[in-house]
Amino acid sequence: MKKFFVTLFTLVLFMGLNAQEKLTYQKPSSEILELVDAPMAPSVWITDDGQYMLLLYRDTYKTIAELSETELRLAGLRINPKTNIGSRTNYYNNILVKRIGNGKNTDDKDGIQVAGLPENPRLANFSWSPDQTKMAFTNTTADGVEVMVLDLETAKATTLTKASVNANMRDVINWFKDGNNLLVKMLPEDRKPLIDVSETVPAGPTISANDGKKAQNRTYQDLLKNPNDEFNFEQLARSELYKVGLDGTVSKWMDTDMFTSISFSPDGNYVMVESLNKPFSYLVPYYRFPTTTTIYDKSGQMVKTVLEVPLIEDLPKGFMATRTGMRSLSWRSDKPASLVYAMAMDGGDPENEVPYRDEIFQLDAPFDGQSKSLIKTKNRFQYIQWGNDEMAIAHDYWWNDRNTKTYLFNPSNANKAPQIISDRNYQDVYSDPGNFITKRNKYGSWVLALDNKNDAYLIGEGYTKEGQFPFVEKMNLKTQAKTRLYTSRLEGKLERLIEYDPAKDQLLVRVESPSEYPNYYYKSIIKRKGPIQLTQFENPYKSIQNVHKEVITYKRDDGLELTGTLYLPVGYNMEQKEKMPMILWAYPREFKDKNSASQNTQNPNEFTYPYWGSPIYWVTKGYVVLDDASFPIIGEGDEQPNDTFRSQLVANAKAAIDAVDALGYIDRERVAVGGHSYGAFMVANLLSHSDLFAAGIARSGAYNRTLTPFGFQSEERNYWEAPEVYYTMSPFMHADKMKTPLLLIHGEADNNSGTYPMQSERYFNALKGLGATVRLVMLPKESHGYRAKESILHLLWEQDQWLEKYVKQKEETMSDNTSGSH
């Protein structure tokens, strides 16, 4: 009998330890809920001529019902097979047209409601017509996707097609140059029914093999797993191309294929079409499947197949590895129909030391002649901004040393050596010269905005040690001399420079402050006219608009300067300085030099926006918040950042807490740390290897690096090359050191490379088995970022409960734990 009761007690205890908590979706307190329910301002699109503005509205969140719609996860895509569009597509549900007439006052101050939209529209895939008088887009119905076109002058939308569009592979709508016709992907007539994998009986095992080649790939998710997946993917990827007229005419333009990207030449006479081929792969996503790129004329007649790419499973090791042969095909935007492409000069292997990594070529229509060399780049080629026959700007980069170069070259004279006009560490934001301003040319393509003297213009973010001062500069491309035309110095506000038209002397800006919602303005910087306000969005977050906010600067033990954005609780008395609990939120970033790592890119004048994942909500609950705290991980020279990851992580955290504690605002015994993704990885490490925190929140992280053996984040060494790094950095391997309460949250449908939901599940089981205080919340249907309102409200409730129990009420909780039950 005694053995029976012992056995029974053990069984009950075991059941209690492993019981799953049954809980419906919860809502946070009213202070947080008020902020979550605030309406979302529209997205703003402005025509190049400045005559019209589109205001695109959407709901802030999806619903769990939307996320629960049918979804197939194949080859890196997530598709709704019933509607044939990405199952995670962000939809807009309303459009207003506003006539702004270069800023002149009009009668439609708030915009004109677009007529002709269906009831409960789900709008996506927006595409301007060549002259920007119309906007095409898709609407997803209950049974499929249809194409609609909006006429800006009449503010009326018209449905052009049946709900039989195939939007699964993106690049759904392309305009013909005449602006009267669209090239649209449609469902093929011969599509076969999909296989319901839940009801199929396997015909045999799934087998993968390798012939000795190295295929060191990241841990991709949503890959094909078996022949049934292959069949379904092929059916969903296949489409026919149709020419659809604005007058309602529809004609087939090309027979069925697995079309991916489609692009018209600048003059509209040719179309470059890329399509997928077999064999498919179980190791890599669809964009590394075999492809064929073919040029057609605008009537659909084949001109030439210019590229065939095999399956890419076995690239050389390293982030800068690439395949050999033609790649990065694009149209030269200042020519009628000239193809431009890159080719690796190092065999695609970053280990090979060569004077030039890439060579860029041009091939003119009709694409049967000899390609001509344009320029060679010392680093891996990125892109070209075209100006004219004599001037173009090329950009390259090299991840390993964070270097980027900008070249001025003559595309008509390959013998003339290019000039390197910028050679810098791209993480060094203080040295950033800005981005060259572009404009549309006669083809409707983007080219450098050159004036009649061939001077170019740049817009820069303007980060400096003293603060952020966005700027506009004019650059003489012959001498590289620069003239500063404008520097933004608005007191207490942040002015973001969107675009500048030198011919009109018209600068589009967006102005905001911590309490003022971002609004758009036109201003003149030469004539010094304006500003003219274009939008009048109000701050929907009234309860936190007067919260004290500042960017603080402090030093790590080794002297490295760090920053963070500090928020004090609503109504906090800065003179009395009551010591409050604090939330520290951060995300680690790797650097190759201390100078870049210490630079400040935070601006206290940014609008205070509590997005779904933000810790700012808790200023309404009596918490100090240090958001976006600097967490640099530095490895200079031959040393890699991750060689000293843990020690630098703890040093960053200690410096942040010390800094806010020195200001007198916090009780350092009641500090929580939180992070998402790699930030969650940071949290778990900090709690395992320091005693700085009362509790932690880790969302959608990875905790066992042996499950990502071929690299992660900025680590390109594989596990077998650096096993001690993988072991040392993995919180899972040090679960026995966890003595701090940890809240783990993860989306059950996480598709991010490396952050499998299993990462949180296995880590939770290890912590639980070792007696740690830990809670695991798995959010149904959610991916790496959370979308459904029900999920987000519950997330905030979970975080609020955790912080209340283990941080704000830490003394009471500890007392209960030491004197309570066994």
C-alpha positions in Angstrom: 0.0 0.0 0.0 2.9 2.4 0.9 4.5 1.7 -2.5 1.1 2.4 -4.1 0.8 5.8 -2.6 4.4 6.7 -3.4 3.8 5.6 -7.0 0.6 7.6 -7.1 2.2 10.7 -5.7 5.1 10.4 -8.2 2.6 10.0 -11.0 0.5 13.0 -10.0 3.7 15.1 -9.6 5.0 14.0 -13.0 1.6 14.8 -14.6 1.6 18.2 -12.9 5.1 19.0 -14.2 4.1 18.1 -17.7 0.6 19.5 -17.8 -0.1 21.9 -20.6 -1.9 25.1 -19.5 -5.3 25.4 -21.3 -5.7 29.1 -22.1 -7.8 31.0 -24.6 -6.4 34.3 -26.2 -6.1 36.9 -23.5 -6.0 40.7 -23.7 -3.6 43.0 -21.9 -4.5 45.8 -19.5 -6.5 48.9 -20.7 -3.3 51.1 -20.8 -1.7 48.8 -23.4 -4.9 47.9 -25.2 -5.6 51.6 -25.9 -2.3 51.8 -27.8 -2.8 48.6 -29.7 -6.2 49.7 -30.9 -5.0 53.0 -32.2 -5.8 53.4 -36.0 -3.0 53.1 -38.5 -2.1 56.0 -40.9 -2.2 55.2 -44.6 0.8 54.6 -46.9 1.5 57.5 -49.1 2.4 57.2 -52.8 3.0 60.4 -54.9 3.3 60.6 -58.7 6.6 61.9 -60.1 4.9 65.0 -61.4 3.6 65.9 -58.0 0.0 66.1 -59.1 -1.5 63.2 -57.3 -1.2 61.4 -54.0 -2.5 57.9 -53.2 -3.5 57.1 -49.7 -3.5 53.3 -49.1 -5.2 52.1 -46.0 -5.0 48.7 -44.3 -5.8 47.2 -40.9 -2.9 47.3 -38.5 -3.2 43.5 -37.9 -4.6 40.4 -39.5 -7.0 38.1 -37.7 -6.3 34.6 -36.6 -9.0 33.5 -39.0 -7.0 35.0 -41.9 -3.9 33.2 -40.7 -5.9 30.0 -40.5 -6.8 30.0 -44.2 -5.5 27.1 -46.2 -1.7 27.3 -46.6 0.9 25.2 -48.4 4.6 25.7 -47.5 6.6 24.7 -50.5 10.2 25.6 -51.7 10.4 28.7 -49.5 7.0 30.0 -50.4 3.8 30.1 -48.5 0.8 29.9 -50.8 -3.0 29.8 -50.4 -3.9 27.2 -53.0 -7.5 28.2 -53.1 -6.9 31.9 -54.0 -3.4 31.4 -55.6 -1.6 34.2 -53.8 0.9 34.3 -51.0 -0.9 33.2 -47.8 0.9 35.9 -45.8 0.3 38.8 -48.2 -0.3 42.2 -46.6 -3.5 43.6 -48.0 -4.8 47.1 -48.3 -8.5 47.6 -47.9 -9.2 51.2 -49.2 -7.7 53.8 -51.5 -8.1 57.6 -51.5 -6.8 59.9 -54.3 -5.7 63.4 -53.4 -4.9 66.1 -55.9 -1.9 68.0 -54.6 -1.0 69.9 -57.7 2.6 70.5 -56.6 1.4 71.6 -53.2 -1.3 74.0 -54.2 -4.4 73.9 -52.0 -7.3 71.9 -53.5 -10.8 71.0 -52.5 -10.0 67.4 -51.7 -8.1 68.1 -48.6 -8.6 64.6 -47.1 -8.6 62.8 -50.4 -11.4 61.4 -52.7 -12.8 58.0 -52.0 -12.0 55.7 -54.9 -15.2 54.4 -56.5 -15.6 50.9 -57.9 -13.7 49.0 -55.2 -15.4 45.7 -54.2 -16.9 45.1 -50.8 -14.2 44.1 -48.3 -11.3 44.5 -50.8 -8.0 42.7 -50.3 -5.6 44.8 -52.5 -2.0 44.0 -53.3 0.6 44.0 -56.1 0.4 47.7 -57.0 2.0 48.8 -60.2 2.1 52.3 -61.8 1.3 52.7 -65.5 4.2 54.1 -67.5 2.8 57.6 -67.4 1.6 57.2 -63.8 -2.0 58.2 -64.7 -3.2 54.8 -63.6 -2.4 52.2 -61.0 -3.0 48.5 -61.5 -3.4 46.1 -58.5 -4.8 42.7 -57.6 -7.9 42.0 -55.5 -8.1 38.7 -53.7 -11.7 37.3 -53.6 -12.9 34.2 -51.8 -12.1 32.1 -54.8 -9.1 33.7 -56.5 -7.3 36.8 -57.6 -8.5 39.5 -60.1 -6.7 42.5 -61.6 -8.1 46.0 -61.2 -7.0 49.4 -62.6 -7.5 52.8 -60.9 -7.7 55.9 -63.1 -6.3 58.7 -60.9 -8.1 61.5 -62.7 -11.6 60.0 -62.2 -10.7 58.2 -58.9 -12.5 55.2 -60.3 -11.3 51.5 -60.2 -12.3 49.0 -62.8 -12.1 45.2 -62.7 -10.2 43.9 -65.8 -10.0 40.1 -65.3 -11.8 37.2 -63.8 -10.5 35.8 -60.4 -8.1 33.5 -62.3 -4.8 35.3 -61.8 -1.8 33.3 -60.6 0.0 35.5 -58.0 1.9 32.6 -56.4 5.3 33.5 -57.9 4.9 37.3 -57.6 5.7 39.7 -60.5 2.1 39.4 -61.4 1.4 42.5 -63.4 3.6 44.2 -66.0 2.6 47.2 -68.1 3.1 47.4 -71.8 4.8 50.6 -72.9 1.7 51.9 -74.5 0.0 52.1 -71.1 -3.1 50.6 -72.5 -2.3 46.9 -71.9 -1.0 44.7 -69.1 0.9 41.4 -69.1 -0.7 39.2 -66.5 0.1 35.8 -65.1 -3.1 33.6 -65.3 -3.9 30.1 -64.1 -3.3 27.5 -66.9 -6.2 25.7 -68.3 -4.5 22.3 -67.9 -3.7 22.6 -64.2 -4.1 19.3 -62.4 -5.8 18.9 -59.0 -3.4 19.2 -56.1 -2.5 16.2 -54.0 -4.0 16.2 -50.5 -0.9 15.0 -48.7 -2.9 14.3 -45.5 -4.8 11.5 -47.4 -2.0 10.0 -49.6 -0.5 6.5 -49.0 3.3 6.6 -49.6 4.5 4.6 -52.6 8.0 4.4 -51.1 10.6 6.2 -49.1 11.9 9.7 -49.8 15.6 9.4 -50.7 18.2 12.1 -51.0 21.8 11.5 -52.1 25.1 13.3 -52.6 27.9 12.4 -55.0 30.7 13.9 -52.8 30.2 17.6 -53.5 30.0 20.0 -50.6 26.6 21.6 -50.2 26.9 23.8 -47.1 23.5 25.6 -47.0 21.8 27.5 -44.3 19.0 25.8 -42.4 16.2 26.9 -44.8 12.6 26.2 -43.9 9.4 25.4 -45.9 11.5 23.3 -48.3 10.1 20.5 -50.6 10.1 17.2 -48.8 8.8 14.5 -51.1 7.5 13.9 -54.7 4.0 15.0 -53.6 5.4 18.4 -52.6 7.2 18.6 -56.0 4.0 17.9 -57.8 2.0 20.5 -55.9 4.7 23.1 -56.3 4.9 22.6 -60.0 1.1 23.0 -60.4 1.1 26.1 -58.3 4.0 27.7 -60.1 2.7 27.1 -63.6 0.9 30.0 -65.3 0.0 31.3 -68.8 0.8 34.9 -69.8 -2.1 37.0 -71.1 -2.2 40.5 -72.7 -5.1 42.3 -71.0 -6.3 45.6 -72.4 -7.8 48.4 -70.5 -10.8 48.1 -72.9 -11.4 44.6 -71.7 -9.8 42.6 -74.5 -7.8 39.5 -73.4 -5.5 37.4 -75.5 -3.0 34.7 -74.7 0.6 36.0 -75.0 2.6 32.9 -74.0 1.8 29.2 -73.2 2.3 27.6 -69.8 5.6 27.7 -67.9 6.8 28.2 -64.4 7.4 31.9 -64.9 9.1 33.9 -62.1 10.4 37.3 -63.1 9.2 39.4 -66.1 10.6 42.8 -67.2 10.1 44.9 -70.3 13.0 46.7 -71.9 13.0 50.5 -71.4 11.7 51.1 -74.9 9.0 48.4 -74.4 10.0 46.4 -77.5 11.5 43.4 -75.6 10.5 41.3 -72.6 13.0 39.4 -70.4 11.3 36.3 -69.0 12.8 33.9 -66.4 11.2 30.5 -65.8 12.0 27.6 -63.4 13.1 24.2 -64.5 13.6 20.8 -63.0 15.2 19.1 -61.1 13.8 20.7 -57.9 15.7 20.4 -54.6 15.0 19.4 -51.1 17.9 21.4 -49.8 17.4 25.0 -51.1 14.4 27.3 -51.9 12.9 27.8 -55.3 15.1 30.8 -56.2 18.1 28.4 -56.4 16.3 25.9 -58.7 17.4 25.7 -62.3 16.2 28.7 -64.5 16.1 29.7 -68.1 16.1 33.4 -69.1 14.7 34.2 -72.5 14.2 37.4 -74.5 11.0 37.8 -76.4 9.7 40.7 -78.5 6.6 42.5 -77.4 4.4 40.3 -79.5 5.6 37.2 -77.6 7.9 35.9 -80.3 11.1 34.4 -79.0 14.3 36.3 -79.8 17.0 34.5 -77.9 17.6 32.3 -74.8 20.4 34.3 -73.0 21.0 32.2 -69.9 20.4 28.8 -68.5 21.3 28.3 -64.8 21.6 24.8 -63.2 20.4 23.8 -59.8 22.5 25.7 -57.2 23.1 23.5 -54.2 26.9 23.6 -53.9 28.2 27.1 -53.8 31.7 27.7 -52.3 31.7 28.5 -48.6 31.3 32.1 -47.4 28.7 34.9 -47.6 30.5 36.4 -50.7 30.3 33.2 -52.7 28.3 33.3 -55.9 27.8 31.1 -58.9 29.9 31.3 -62.1 28.5 32.5 -65.4 26.1 35.3 -66.2 24.2 36.6 -63.2 22.3 39.8 -62.1 20.7 40.3 -65.5 19.0 43.7 -65.9 18.1 46.3 -68.5 20.4 49.3 -68.9 17.9 52.0 -67.9 19.3 54.8 -70.2 19.3 52.7 -73.4 16.3 51.4 -75.4 17.2 47.7 -75.0 20.6 46.7 -73.7 21.1 43.8 -71.3 23.7 44.2 -68.5 25.1 41.3 -66.4 27.9 40.4 -64.1 30.4 37.5 -64.2 32.6 36.4 -61.3 36.3 36.6 -62.0 37.2 34.6 -58.8 35.3 31.5 -59.7 32.6 32.7 -57.3 34.9 31.6 -54.4 35.8 34.3 -51.9 38.9 32.3 -50.9 40.5 33.0 -54.3 42.7 36.1 -54.2 42.2 38.1 -57.4 42.6 41.8 -58.2 39.0 42.0 -59.4 36.0 40.0 -58.2 33.5 40.8 -60.9 33.3 42.0 -64.5 30.2 43.8 -65.9 29.2 43.3 -69.5 26.6 44.8 -71.9 24.7 43.0 -74.7 22.7 45.1 -77.1 19.5 44.1 -79.0 19.0 41.9 -80.9 21.3 40.0 -78.5 23.2 38.0 -81.1 26.4 40.1 -81.1 29.5 40.2 -78.9 29.1 41.4 -75.3 31.3 44.3 -74.4 33.1 44.8 -71.0 32.0 47.9 -69.1 33.9 47.8 -65.8 35.6 45.5 -63.3 34.9 45.8 -59.6 37.3 45.0 -56.8 34.5 43.7 -54.6 31.4 41.8 -55.4 29.2 43.8 -57.8 26.0 45.3 -56.4 24.3 47.6 -58.9 24.7 50.4 -61.4 23.0 53.8 -61.6 23.0 54.9 -65.2 23.4 58.5 -66.3 24.2 58.8 -70.0 26.7 57.6 -72.5 29.6 59.1 -70.6 28.6 58.8 -67.0 27.4 55.9 -64.8 27.9 55.0 -61.1 28.7 51.4 -60.1 28.6 50.0 -56.5 30.2 46.9 -55.0 30.7 45.5 -51.5 32.6 42.9 -49.5 31.1 41.5 -46.4 34.3 40.1 -44.8 35.8 43.5 -44.2 32.6 45.5 -44.6 34.1 47.5 -47.5 32.1 49.2 -50.2 33.3 51.1 -53.2 31.6 53.5 -55.6 32.9 53.9 -59.1 32.4 56.7 -61.7 32.9 55.2 -65.1 32.4 55.9 -68.8 30.2 53.1 -70.2 31.2 54.1 -73.8 34.9 53.8 -73.2 36.1 50.7 -71.3 39.7 51.8 -71.8 39.2 54.8 -69.6 39.9 53.7 -66.1 37.0 54.1 -63.6 37.4 56.5 -60.7 36.7 55.3 -57.2 34.8 58.2 -55.7 34.0 56.4 -52.4 35.9 53.7 -50.6 34.6 53.1 -47.1 33.4 50.8 -44.4 29.6 50.5 -45.0 29.0 50.2 -41.3 30.7 53.6 -40.8 27.6 55.7 -41.0 29.4 59.0 -40.2 31.3 58.7 -43.5 28.2 57.9 -45.6 28.2 60.2 -48.6 24.5 59.7 -49.2 22.6 58.2 -52.1 22.5 59.6 -55.7 19.2 61.1 -56.6 17.4 59.5 -59.6 14.6 60.6 -61.9 12.5 59.0 -64.6 13.8 59.4 -68.1 11.9 59.3 -71.4 11.5 55.5 -71.1 10.0 55.8 -67.7 13.2 54.2 -66.2 15.2 55.5 -63.3 18.5 57.3 -64.1 20.8 59.7 -62.4 19.3 63.2 -61.9 22.0 65.1 -63.8 21.6 68.8 -64.6 22.8 70.5 -67.8 26.4 70.6 -66.4 26.2 66.8 -65.7 26.3 67.5 -62.0 24.7 64.8 -59.8 22.8 65.2 -56.5 22.9 63.2 -53.3 20.6 62.8 -50.3 22.2 61.7 -47.1 21.0 60.6 -43.6 23.5 62.9 -42.1 24.5 61.0 -39.0 27.3 62.7 -37.0 28.7 62.5 -33.5 26.8 65.6 -32.7 23.4 64.3 -34.0 21.6 63.6 -37.2 21.4 66.3 -39.9 20.0 65.0 -43.2 21.4 66.8 -46.2 21.2 67.4 -50.0 24.5 67.9 -51.9 25.4 68.7 -55.5 28.4 66.8 -56.9 30.6 67.8 -59.8 31.3 64.4 -61.3 34.3 65.7 -63.2 36.1 67.0 -60.1 34.2 65.2 -57.4 33.8 68.6 -55.7 30.6 68.8 -53.5 28.4 71.7 -52.7 26.1 71.4 -49.7 22.7 72.7 -50.8 20.7 72.0 -47.7 21.2 70.7 -44.1 18.2 69.9 -42.0 18.4 71.4 -38.5 14.8 71.5 -37.3 14.7 72.1 -33.5 13.1 69.2 -31.7 12.0 67.5 -34.9 13.3 65.0 -37.4 13.1 65.8 -41.1 13.5 62.8 -43.3 14.4 63.8 -46.9 12.5 61.6 -49.3 13.4 62.8 -52.8 14.6 66.0 -54.5 13.8 67.2 -58.0 16.7 69.6 -59.0 14.9 70.8 -62.1 11.9 72.0 -60.0 13.9 72.7 -56.8 11.3 70.6 -55.0 12.2 68.6 -51.9 9.8 66.1 -50.5 10.2 65.6 -46.8 8.6 63.8 -43.9 8.6 65.7 -40.6 8.0 64.1 -37.2 8.7 64.6 -33.5 8.2 62.3 -30.5 4.6 63.6 -30.2 3.9 64.5 -33.8 2.9 61.8 -36.3 5.1 61.9 -39.5 3.6 64.2 -42.2 4.7 65.0 -45.7 5.7 68.5 -47.0 7.1 70.1 -50.1 9.8 72.7 -49.8 12.3 74.6 -52.0 15.9 74.6 -50.9 17.4 77.0 -53.4 14.6 79.6 -53.4 13.9 78.8 -49.7 10.2 78.5 -50.2 7.8 76.4 -48.2 7.1 74.2 -46.5 3.8 73.2 -48.0 2.0 70.6 -45.9 0.6 67.7 -48.0 -0.8 65.4 -45.2 -2.3 66.1 -41.8 -2.1 62.8 -39.9 -2.7 63.1 -36.2 -1.0 61.3 -33.4 -3.1 58.3 -32.4 -1.0 57.5 -29.3 -2.1 60.4 -27.1 -1.5 58.6 -23.8 2.3 58.5 -24.4 2.9 61.7 -26.4 4.4 63.5 -23.5 6.6 60.7 -22.2 10.2 61.8 -21.6 12.4 60.5 -24.3 16.2 60.9 -24.8 19.2 59.2 -26.4 21.7 58.5 -23.7 25.4 57.9 -24.3 27.6 55.8 -22.1 30.8 53.7 -22.2 31.5 50.0 -22.0 34.3 48.8 -19.6 36.8 48.9 -22.5 35.9 52.5 -23.3 33.7 51.8 -26.3 30.9 54.4 -26.6 27.4 53.0 -26.6 23.9 54.5 -26.9 20.3 53.7 -26.2 16.9 55.4 -26.3 15.6 56.0 -22.8 11.9 56.4 -22.0 10.6 57.3 -18.5 7.2 56.2 -17.2 4.1 58.2 -17.9 3.9 61.0 -15.3 7.4 60.3 -14.0 8.8 63.1 -11.7 12.4 63.6 -12.8 13.2 65.7 -9.7 12.1 63.1 -7.2 13.7 60.3 -9.1 11.8 57.4 -7.7 13.6 54.1 -8.5 11.5 52.2 -11.0 11.7 48.8 -12.7 13.3 48.8 -16.1 13.0 46.9 -19.4 16.2 46.7 -21.6 15.5 45.7 -25.2 18.3 45.1 -27.7 19.6 43.2 -30.7 23.3 42.3 -31.1 25.1 43.5 -34.2 28.5 42.4 -35.5 31.3 44.9 -36.5 34.8 44.6 -37.7 36.0 47.9 -36.1 35.4 49.8 -32.9 34.9 53.1 -34.7 31.8 51.9 -36.6 30.5 50.0 -33.5 30.5 53.2 -31.4 28.6 55.4 -33.8 25.1 56.7 -32.8 22.2 56.2 -35.3 19.4 56.9 -32.8 17.5 60.2 -32.9 15.5 61.4 -29.9 13.2 63.3 -32.3 11.8 60.2 -34.0 8.1 59.7 -33.5 7.3 57.4 -30.6 5.6 54.5 -32.3 4.6 51.4 -30.2 4.6 48.7 -32.9 3.5 45.2 -31.9 6.9 44.0 -30.7 7.9 47.2 -28.9 8.6 47.4 -25.2 7.4 51.1 -25.2 3.9 50.0 -24.1 5.3 49.5 -20.5 5.9 53.2 -19.9 2.2 53.2 -19.2 2.7 50.6 -16.5 5.4 52.3 -14.5 8.5 51.0 -16.2 11.6 52.8 -17.4 12.5 51.5 -21.0 15.9 51.5 -22.6 15.1 50.6 -26.2 17.5 49.7 -29.0 20.4 49.6 -26.6 23.7 49.3 -28.4 25.0 45.7 -28.3 28.0 45.6 -30.7 30.0 42.5 -31.0 33.4 43.4 -32.5 36.1 41.3 -34.1 39.0 43.4 -35.5 41.5 42.1 -38.0 41.7 38.3 -38.1 39.6 37.9 -35.0 35.9 37.1 -35.6 33.2 38.9 -33.5 31.8 35.6 -32.2 35.2 34.6 -30.7 34.3 36.8 -27.7 30.5 37.0 -28.1 29.5 36.1 -24.5 31.9 38.5 -22.8 31.0 41.4 -25.0 27.4 40.6 -24.6 27.6 40.9 -20.8 29.8 44.0 -21.0 27.2 45.7 -23.2 24.4 44.8 -20.7 26.3 45.9 -17.7 27.2 49.2 -19.2 23.5 49.9 -20.1 22.3 49.2 -16.6 25.1 51.1 -15.0 24.3 54.1 -17.1 20.6 54.3 -16.3 21.3 53.5 -12.7 23.7 56.4 -12.5 20.9 58.7 -13.6 19.0 57.6 -10.5 15.9 56.3 -12.3 15.9 52.6 -11.6 16.1 49.9 -9.1 18.9 47.7 -10.7 17.6 44.7 -8.9 14.4 44.9 -11.0 15.6 45.0 -14.5 14.3 42.8 -17.3 15.9 42.1 -20.7 14.0 41.3 -23.9 14.7 40.6 -27.5 13.3 39.0 -30.7 15.1 36.5 -33.0 18.8 37.1 -32.5 17.8 39.3 -29.7 16.2 36.3 -28.0 19.4 34.4 -28.4 21.1 37.3 -26.7 18.6 37.2 -23.8 19.1 33.5 -23.2 22.9 34.0 -23.1 22.7 37.0 -20.8 20.5 35.1 -18.3 22.8 32.1 -18.4 26.1 34.0 -18.0 25.3 37.0 -15.8 23.3 37.9 -12.7 22.3 41.3 -14.0 18.6 40.7 -14.6 15.4 39.8 -12.7 13.7 38.2 -15.7 13.9 37.8 -19.4 11.7 37.6 -22.5 12.9 35.7 -25.5 10.8 35.7 -28.7 11.3 33.5 -31.8 15.0 32.7 -31.1 17.5 29.9 -31.8 19.3 28.4 -28.8 21.2 25.4 -30.0 23.7 26.3 -32.7 24.6 22.7 -33.6 21.1 22.8 -35.3 22.5 25.5 -37.6 25.8 23.8 -38.4 26.6 25.7 -41.6 26.6 29.2 -40.2 24.1 31.6 -38.6 23.6 35.3 -38.4 27.0 36.7 -39.3 29.0 33.5 -38.6 30.1 32.0 -41.8 32.4 29.3 -40.3 30.7 25.9 -40.0 30.4 23.9 -36.8 33.4 21.6 -37.7 35.7 24.6 -38.2 34.7 26.3 -34.9 33.1 23.8 -32.6 34.1 25.7 -29.5 32.3 28.9 -30.8 29.1 27.0 -31.5 29.2 25.3 -28.1 30.1 28.5 -26.2 27.4 30.6 -27.9 24.6 28.0 -27.5 22.4 28.7 -24.4 21.1 25.2 -24.7 24.5 23.8 -23.9 24.5 25.9 -20.7 20.9 25.3 -19.6 22.1 24.2 -16.2 23.3 27.7 -15.5 19.9 29.3 -15.9 18.7 30.7 -12.6 16.6 33.6 -13.9 12.9 33.4 -14.9 12.6 33.2 -18.7 9.5 33.7 -20.9 9.9 31.9 -24.2 7.6 32.8 -27.1 7.6 31.4 -30.6 5.4 31.3 -33.6 4.4 27.7 -34.5 4.8 28.5 -38.2 8.2 30.3 -38.0 9.8 30.3 -41.4 13.0 32.2 -40.6 16.3 30.4 -41.3 17.5 28.7 -38.2 14.7 29.7 -35.8 12.7 26.5 -36.1 9.9 26.3 -33.4 11.8 23.2 -32.2 14.5 25.5 -31.0 12.3 26.9 -28.3 10.6 23.6 -27.6 13.9 21.8 -27.0 15.3 24.6 -24.9 12.2 24.7 -22.8 12.4 21.0 -22.2 16.1 21.3 -21.1 15.4 24.2 -18.8 12.3 22.5 -17.3 14.2 19.2 -16.8 16.9 21.2 -14.9 14.4 23.0 -12.7 14.5 26.5 -14.2 11.6 28.9 -13.9 10.5 29.0 -17.5 7.3 29.4 -19.5 6.8 28.5 -23.2 4.1 30.1 -25.3 3.6 28.8 -28.8 1.5 31.1 -31.0 -0.7 29.1 -33.5 -0.3 30.0 -37.2 2.3 32.7 -36.5 5.5 33.1 -38.4 8.8 34.7 -37.4 7.0 38.1 -36.9 3.5 38.0 -35.4 0.5 39.2 -37.4 -2.8 38.3 -35.9 -4.4 40.7 -33.5 -5.4 37.9 -31.2 -1.8 36.7 -31.1 -0.4 40.1 -30.4 -2.8 41.0 -27.7 -2.0 37.6 -26.0 1.7 38.2 -26.5 1.4 41.6 -24.7 -0.7 40.0 -21.9 2.0 37.2 -21.4 4.8 39.8 -21.3 2.9 42.0 -18.9 2.1 39.1 -16.5 5.7 38.0 -16.6 7.1 41.4 -15.9 4.6 42.1 -13.2 5.4 38.9 -11.3 9.1 38.6 -11.7 10.2 42.2 -12.1 7.9 44.8 -10.7 6.8 42.5 -7.8 10.2 40.7 -7.5 10.5 41.0 -3.7 7.0 39.5 -3.1 7.6 36.7 -5.6 10.9 35.8 -4.1 9.4 35.8 -0.6 6.6 33.5 -1.7 9.0 31.1 -3.4 11.2 30.8 -0.3 8.4 30.4 2.3 5.8 28.7 0.2 4.8 25.2 -0.8 7.1 22.3 -1.8 
